[in-house]
Every structure is written in C-alpha cells, then in structure tokens.
Amino acid sequence: MMTLKFKTLTLILLIYSSSFAQNWQAVPLVSQKILDSGNSGGEGCQVVEAIECDHNDGSFLLMGTDVGGIYRSIDGGKNWAPANIGYNARGNSGFAIDPNNNKRALAVGGNSTNNFSHGLYLTFNQGASWEHVLKISDYDGYRGFQDKIDFVKASYNEELGFSTDAYWSCPSGGIYKSTDGGKSWKKVNNDYGNSFLKVHPDSGFVYVANEKGVFKSVDGGLTFQQKLSVEVTAFDLVIAAPDNIYVASKYKYYRSTNGGETFTQIRTNGFPTNVVSMNVSPADTSNIVICQKNNNWGGPIYFSHDGGETWKISVRSNELSFMPYNDRHQKFAWHPTDEKKVWALGGDWISSSSDTGEHFEWDANGYTGILVGGMIHFNVSNPDLLYIASQDYN
C-alpha cells in the first residue's frame, strides 16, 4: 500500500531573522506519488465558481471559490496561491482581466449570504492586492456561475495604458458601467441583472443572455433589443472572433456569425441535454468545451473540434489528486494562443487538458482549500512555529 505523507492544511509562521521577518507557507495534503511526479500538491475541496485567463500570453489566471476566497497563478497555471489581500468578500462569482493590460483585473465578490463586502474589486498588480471599488450588499452571488463582467478592448487609452470601459450585470439587478478602468461605476440600466454578459471587443456592443433569451445593446447598455427567444443556459463570445456568438439552451445549440443580429440552430451529433457552461477557444474557435449537469451537483465534460457540430465525452483522471473527483458544475478557461490548452474547474480541484479537451487531469499545485477543523497552536518545543487551521473561508 502506498505510503502517504500526510501534511495538514496549515499555515506555518517561520521566523527567519532577528528582525522577525514573517513568511507564511501553505502545506497541502499530498502523497509520495504526487511528490515523485514533481508536484507540490494541492487538495482543493472548495466549490469553484469562476476562472479567467488573460487574453495575451496565458501567464496570468484567476480562480474564485464559492466561500473560500480567490487564487491566482502568474506562471501559466503551474502554481496557484491565495490572492485575498484587500479582498474582503469570502467568495467570488466572476472575473474580467483587461485585454490590454495583464496587470489589471476585476473581481465580483460573493458568498452564501448577502454581505457588505460584496460588489466589485479592482487589482493593479495581478491580484497581489485588491481595492473595493463598488460596494453593493443586497446580493449573495452564491454559486453564480454566469460570466457577468467584461472589459471593452477597443476602449484602450494609450496614455493611461489600460482599457477604460467595462460592464457588469449585477446579481441584484441592473447593469453597471465604468469609464475609468473600473475605479468608479454608474448604473446605466435597471434591467438585465444577474445575466450572462459579454462585450464585443471592437464595437463595444453589449450582449446579455438569460432565461428569456439573448439581448443586444448598441448604445452603451442603456437599451437592449431581443435577438433570440430561448432559455439560455450557456453563452460565449471570444475576442478572436467577436462576431461569432455561441448559445446553449437545454439540448439545443445556436450560433450567430453576424454579431448577434441573427442566430441559427446548429444540427449536432452528441450534444447533451442541460448544458450549463460553454467556452470557445480564442486560439481556434472550432474547439469548444461544455459541461452537462446531469445530477444535483454537475456532470461530464464534452468537447467538440468542429465548431460544435459533433461532441464527445472527455476523459477525466484522478491519478494525481489526493482527494477523489466530485461531480460539480464545470467552468473553463482556454489559453489565448495555445489551442490545445484549457483549464477546468468542477471536481473540487483545478484540472487541465493539453489535448484540446479530450483528457483532463489534476493540475492544482498550491490550491490548498480543504476544511481542516482546529485552533491556533504554538509548538511547545519551538514557540516560533505556529499552526493555524483553515475552514471554508480561507
């Protein structure tokens, strides 16, 4: 039987010098097999609601849990670490990374109950710290899996060095707009809250989708026209081909190739019922991954290599994970230039595929999110060694 080196999820305070400099080190549960594979481990175990990859080189990713804080990777997903300095919301329900500036990103605060810490957060340093820029406390955002916040790529200000315009579909109602890179926000529409939201990167047209259909705004979110009347369960638009808009509705699949003016139902082979998420590769839009929710928690991943006309079930591996795989609602993020690389969230840990979604395996170094009940303890032999257990809220 494989010998397991059990290391509890703790935070260890190490005193390195007489000046009492402090460093916190995460110690995940890990097996010898995981260590021998060259990985440091990360057992995860928090439900994940959001993941976003930058639009340039794929080096910067953000991941948000339902109640256990947010994590970031600044090395292309090889390692993950908590990113909660200045971020007071206990969970997250969405991100937007500025397509013109990898340092800047927005995060949607959320939790299992309404909280004063909710609203929008802005980072200027890839999630190393956050600023609470819009405080809204009348929603929980709990397990709000829709993509609901987006920058406008065409709003790039060369003097400022970032995109100025952004939109957010607020879970408690209405659409908010920023014209200063996310520092300040104004409500521009009282409807279409708690919806999928995507923005055309060139024209700045705003698209929202919900249980009533797909709607398009050509006046900055002030008014919308309905373009498709179906119950939308998954929705995507990518910067690389912004006139193509992808819609799932129960067991039907639709696509627009003219900026959402008209939609065509695509005849498919193997497209499952009850699709709850869908993401298209910006590097090659013929590659798409979706999640089917076939139980109370989630279900399998499907992939397509022909733009959604044929679908097959992905193979998922639990080999390098310390914990078993749990069916969950999957979220996805494609690499911006590598058409074969896509990350998935939904097994209670991060997985990824390097073969265009055909196989997914554990890829969560540093994601230490497991519940470990306990209290603070000093080491009786070395009082400079401190144990702190983390439970849910990270």
PyMOL commands that set and color helices and strands:
alter all, ss='L'
color gray80, all
select helices_A, chain A and resi 32-36+153-155
alter helices_A, ss='H'
color red, helices_A
select strands_A, chain A and resi 10-15+22-27+48-53+61-65+70-73+81-82+91-97+105-110+119-123+131-135+149-151+156-157+162-163+166-169+175-178+186-189+196-199+206-210+213-217+225-228+234-237+245-249+252-256+264-265+275-280+288-292+301-304+312-313+315-317+331-334+342-345+350-353+359-362+377-378+386-387
alter strands_A, ss='S'
color yellow, strands_A
deselect
rebuild
show_as cartoon
